[in-house]
């Protein structure tokens, strides 16, 4: 990101030379001081100070009128409108993207400050739609990306569970998920406050007990029945009962020898898990900003 230009008094930048800027599909006409515009923006310096281009006219058909109007207000007053509700942030996010496009670090910082303060004093966090919009229109290393993803990381840590729409988005957007993990790593938390699953014997015991029970069920399924017709009838009756459930698993018939081997293997798995328990030592706004529509930001 370009360095912030050394601050100058406004009157020093109001030269006689003017430029014509046409904005949006309606070609809204703006007449701006060339020196003021180029002082803040390397993007416009390359256009109007180029030796090969003597034009004083430039078009921005892809920009929104409201966003450019807000930019002009900032250009001449160093102030930004104070958002009163979440919907007002849309224009500020567009202004931020304009600041990145025009390479104006001071504008980027000012927008960041206003957006950050709005989330703080409204005691809210960036929504998924805002985060996705910024991710779709910025590159890695963007200051706005950084602020939003660190805010979302805090939300995920403090919330009980992940909201469904965030869960779905994180499964699809691997980069966002990775950035959230990196944000948490950047906190450099003291290891004493981070839960350690290796020191949770009750949880581990429950998991091992579940494995043992599963092994025992496999063991019972694998044991062959040689009780004659009565046993066969009982098996047929049991099979009829099981077939009524959604969990029925149909397997290929196995020879008696293979079934016996499976039974032994299942029993051994269960015994090993039980013994493992012993080895592990496990026990059984309203925004507070009330000044008008504009608030001067200090640099």
C-alpha positions as CSV (number, residue, x, y, z in Angstrom):
1,X,0.0,0.0,0.0
2,X,1.4,3.4,-0.9
3,X,2.7,5.6,1.9
4,X,0.5,8.4,3.2
5,X,1.5,11.7,1.6
6,X,2.8,14.4,3.9
7,X,-0.1,16.4,5.1
8,X,-0.6,19.8,3.5
9,X,-3.1,22.6,4.2
10,X,-6.1,22.5,1.9
11,X,-5.5,25.9,0.5
12,X,-2.1,24.8,-0.7
13,X,-3.7,22.2,-2.9
14,X,-6.5,24.3,-4.4
15,X,-4.6,25.2,-7.6
16,X,-6.2,26.9,-10.6
17,X,-5.8,23.8,-12.7
18,X,-9.0,21.7,-12.6
19,X,-9.9,18.3,-14.0
20,X,-13.3,16.9,-15.2
21,X,-14.4,13.5,-13.8
22,X,-17.4,11.7,-15.2
23,X,-18.8,9.1,-12.9
24,X,-21.2,6.1,-13.4
25,X,-23.5,5.1,-16.2
26,X,-25.1,8.6,-16.2
27,X,-21.7,10.3,-16.5
28,X,-22.3,12.5,-13.5
29,X,-19.9,15.5,-14.0
30,X,-17.4,16.5,-11.2
31,X,-15.0,19.4,-11.5
32,X,-12.1,18.9,-9.0
33,X,-8.8,20.5,-8.2
34,X,-6.1,18.6,-10.0
35,X,-3.4,19.2,-7.4
36,X,-5.6,18.1,-4.5
37,X,-6.7,14.9,-6.3
38,X,-3.2,14.0,-7.4
39,X,-1.7,14.8,-4.1
40,X,-3.7,12.0,-2.4
41,X,-3.8,9.5,-5.3
42,X,-0.9,7.9,-7.3
43,X,-3.6,6.5,-9.5
44,X,-4.7,10.0,-10.7
45,X,-1.1,11.2,-10.7
46,X,-0.3,8.7,-13.4
47,X,-3.3,9.8,-15.4
48,X,-3.0,13.6,-15.2
49,X,0.8,14.0,-14.8
50,X,1.7,11.7,-17.6
51,X,4.0,13.2,-20.2
52,X,2.1,11.3,-22.9
53,X,-1.3,12.4,-21.8
54,X,-2.4,16.1,-21.7
55,X,-6.1,15.5,-21.1
56,X,-7.8,16.9,-18.1
57,X,-10.8,14.6,-18.5
58,X,-11.3,11.1,-17.1
59,X,-14.3,8.7,-16.9
60,X,-15.2,6.3,-14.1
61,X,-18.2,4.4,-15.5
62,X,-17.9,1.6,-13.1
63,X,-18.1,3.7,-9.9
64,X,-21.3,4.6,-8.0
65,X,-22.4,8.2,-7.8
66,X,-23.0,8.0,-4.0
67,X,-19.6,6.5,-3.3
68,X,-17.8,9.1,-5.4
69,X,-19.8,11.8,-3.8
70,X,-18.7,10.5,-0.4
71,X,-15.1,10.4,-1.7
72,X,-15.3,14.1,-2.8
73,X,-16.6,15.0,0.6
74,X,-13.6,13.3,2.2
75,X,-11.2,14.9,-0.3
76,X,-12.2,18.4,0.7
77,X,-13.1,18.0,4.4
78,X,-11.1,14.9,5.6
79,X,-14.4,13.7,7.1
80,X,-16.7,10.7,6.6
81,X,-20.4,10.2,7.2
82,X,-21.1,8.5,10.5
83,X,-23.1,5.2,9.9
84,X,-26.4,5.1,11.9
85,X,-27.3,1.5,11.0
86,X,-25.7,-1.5,9.5
87,X,-27.1,-0.7,6.0
88,X,-25.0,2.5,6.0
89,X,-21.9,0.4,6.0
90,X,-22.5,-0.6,2.4
91,X,-21.4,2.8,1.0
92,X,-18.4,2.8,3.3
93,X,-17.2,-0.6,2.1
94,X,-17.5,0.6,-1.5
95,X,-15.6,3.7,-0.5
96,X,-12.9,1.5,1.0
97,X,-12.6,-0.4,-2.3
98,X,-12.4,2.9,-4.1
99,X,-9.6,3.9,-1.8
100,X,-7.6,0.7,-2.7
101,X,-8.3,1.3,-6.4
102,X,-7.1,4.9,-6.3
103,X,-4.3,4.0,-3.9
104,X,-5.2,6.5,-1.2
105,X,-3.8,5.2,2.2
106,X,-5.3,8.0,4.2
107,X,-8.8,7.2,2.9
108,X,-8.3,3.5,3.6
109,X,-7.3,4.3,7.2
110,X,-10.2,6.6,7.8
111,X,-12.8,4.2,6.4
112,X,-11.3,1.4,8.5
113,X,-11.5,3.5,11.6
114,X,-15.2,4.4,11.0
115,X,-16.2,0.8,10.3
116,X,-14.2,-0.6,13.2
117,X,-15.8,1.9,15.6
118,X,-19.3,1.1,14.3
119,X,-18.9,-2.6,15.1
120,X,-17.4,-1.8,18.5
121,X,-20.0,0.6,19.7
122,X,-22.9,-1.3,18.2
123,X,-21.6,-4.4,20.0
124,X,-21.9,-6.4,16.8
125,X,-19.7,-8.4,14.4
126,X,-19.3,-8.3,10.6
127,X,-22.0,-10.4,8.8
128,X,-21.2,-13.1,6.3
129,X,-22.4,-11.0,3.4
130,X,-20.0,-8.2,4.2
131,X,-17.1,-10.5,4.6
132,X,-17.8,-12.3,1.4
133,X,-18.0,-9.0,-0.5
134,X,-14.7,-7.8,0.8
135,X,-13.0,-11.2,0.0
136,X,-14.4,-11.1,-3.5
137,X,-13.0,-7.6,-4.2
138,X,-9.7,-7.5,-2.3
139,X,-6.4,-9.3,-2.3
140,X,-4.6,-11.1,0.5
141,X,-3.0,-8.5,2.8
142,X,-5.9,-6.1,2.5
143,X,-6.3,-4.1,5.8
144,X,-10.1,-4.4,5.7
145,X,-9.9,-8.2,5.2
146,X,-7.6,-8.4,8.2
147,X,-9.9,-6.4,10.4
148,X,-13.0,-8.4,9.4
149,X,-11.5,-11.8,9.6
150,X,-10.0,-11.1,13.1
151,X,-13.5,-9.9,14.2
152,X,-15.1,-13.0,12.9
153,X,-12.5,-15.2,14.6
154,X,-13.4,-13.6,17.9
155,X,-17.1,-14.2,17.2
156,X,-16.4,-17.9,16.5
157,X,-14.4,-18.4,19.7
158,X,-17.0,-16.7,21.9
159,X,-20.1,-18.1,20.3
160,X,-21.5,-21.5,21.4
161,X,-21.4,-23.4,18.1
162,X,-21.1,-22.0,14.6
163,X,-24.2,-20.4,13.0
164,X,-25.5,-22.6,10.1
165,X,-24.8,-20.0,7.4
166,X,-21.2,-19.5,8.6
167,X,-20.7,-23.3,8.8
168,X,-21.8,-23.7,5.2
169,X,-19.7,-20.8,4.0
170,X,-16.5,-22.0,5.8
171,X,-16.9,-25.5,4.2
172,X,-17.0,-23.9,0.8
173,X,-14.4,-21.1,1.3
174,X,-11.3,-22.8,2.5
175,X,-9.3,-19.6,2.4
176,X,-11.6,-17.9,4.8
177,X,-11.4,-20.8,7.2
178,X,-7.6,-20.8,7.0
179,X,-7.5,-17.0,7.6
180,X,-9.7,-17.4,10.7
181,X,-7.3,-20.1,12.1
182,X,-4.4,-17.8,11.4
183,X,-6.1,-14.9,13.1
184,X,-6.5,-17.0,16.3
185,X,-2.8,-18.0,16.0
186,X,-1.9,-14.3,15.8
187,X,-3.4,-13.8,19.3
188,X,-0.5,-15.7,20.8
189,X,-2.7,-17.0,23.6
190,X,-1.1,-18.2,26.8
191,X,-1.1,-22.0,26.7
192,X,-2.7,-22.0,30.2
193,X,-6.0,-20.6,28.8
194,X,-6.2,-22.9,25.8
195,X,-8.0,-26.2,26.6
196,X,-5.9,-29.3,26.2
197,X,-7.8,-32.3,25.0
198,X,-4.9,-34.6,26.2
199,X,-5.9,-33.7,29.8
200,X,-9.6,-34.5,29.5
201,X,-9.8,-38.1,30.9
202,X,-13.6,-38.2,31.1
203,X,-14.0,-37.4,27.4
204,X,-11.3,-39.8,26.4
205,X,-12.9,-42.5,28.6
206,X,-16.2,-42.0,26.9
207,X,-14.7,-42.4,23.5
208,X,-12.8,-45.5,24.4
209,X,-15.9,-47.1,26.0
210,X,-17.8,-46.4,22.8
211,X,-15.1,-48.2,20.8
212,X,-15.3,-51.2,23.2
213,X,-19.0,-51.4,22.8
214,X,-18.7,-51.3,19.1
215,X,-16.1,-54.1,19.1
216,X,-18.4,-56.2,21.3
217,X,-21.3,-55.7,18.9
218,X,-19.1,-56.8,16.0
219,X,-18.1,-59.8,18.1
220,X,-21.7,-60.9,18.7
221,X,-22.6,-60.5,15.0
222,X,-19.7,-62.7,14.0
223,X,-20.3,-65.7,16.3
224,X,-22.0,-68.6,14.3
225,X,-25.2,-70.3,15.7
226,X,-25.3,-74.1,15.6
227,X,-28.4,-74.7,17.6
228,X,-30.3,-76.6,14.8
229,X,-33.7,-75.6,13.5
230,X,-34.7,-73.8,16.7
231,X,-31.7,-71.6,16.4
232,X,-32.3,-71.0,12.8
233,X,-35.9,-70.1,13.4
234,X,-34.7,-67.6,16.1
235,X,-32.2,-66.1,13.7
236,X,-34.9,-65.8,11.0
237,X,-37.1,-64.0,13.5
238,X,-34.3,-61.7,14.6
239,X,-33.5,-61.0,11.0
240,X,-37.1,-60.1,10.2
241,X,-37.1,-57.6,13.1
242,X,-33.8,-56.0,12.0
243,X,-35.0,-55.7,8.4
244,X,-37.7,-53.3,9.6
245,X,-35.1,-50.7,10.6
246,X,-33.2,-48.2,8.5
247,X,-29.9,-49.4,9.8
248,X,-30.0,-52.8,8.2
249,X,-26.7,-53.8,6.6
250,X,-26.7,-56.6,4.1
251,X,-23.4,-58.4,3.9
252,X,-22.1,-61.3,1.8
253,X,-22.3,-64.7,3.5
254,X,-19.1,-65.9,5.1
255,X,-17.8,-69.4,5.6
256,X,-17.8,-70.6,9.2
257,X,-14.0,-70.5,9.5
258,X,-13.9,-66.8,8.4
259,X,-16.7,-66.0,10.8
260,X,-14.8,-67.6,13.7
261,X,-11.6,-65.7,12.7
262,X,-13.7,-62.4,12.7
263,X,-15.1,-63.2,16.1
264,X,-11.6,-63.7,17.5
265,X,-10.4,-60.5,15.9
266,X,-13.3,-58.6,17.3
267,X,-12.8,-60.0,20.8
268,X,-9.0,-59.2,20.6
269,X,-9.9,-55.6,19.5
270,X,-12.2,-55.2,22.4
271,X,-9.6,-56.6,24.9
272,X,-6.9,-54.3,23.5
273,X,-9.1,-51.2,23.9
274,X,-10.0,-52.2,27.5
275,X,-6.3,-52.8,28.3
276,X,-5.5,-49.4,26.6
277,X,-7.7,-47.6,29.1
278,X,-5.6,-48.9,32.0
279,X,-2.4,-48.0,30.3
280,X,-3.6,-44.4,29.7
281,X,-4.5,-44.1,33.4
282,X,-8.1,-43.3,32.5
283,X,-10.7,-43.8,35.2
284,X,-13.8,-45.7,34.3
285,X,-24.9,2.1,17.6
286,X,-27.1,2.1,19.6
287,X,-24.0,3.8,18.4
288,X,-22.4,6.1,20.9
289,X,-21.5,8.5,18.1
290,X,-24.0,11.3,18.1
291,X,-22.3,14.1,16.2
292,X,-23.9,14.9,12.8
293,X,-23.7,13.1,9.6
294,X,-20.0,13.9,9.3
295,X,-17.3,13.6,11.9
296,X,-13.7,14.9,11.3
297,X,-11.1,12.2,11.6
298,X,-7.7,13.2,12.8
299,X,-4.6,12.0,11.0
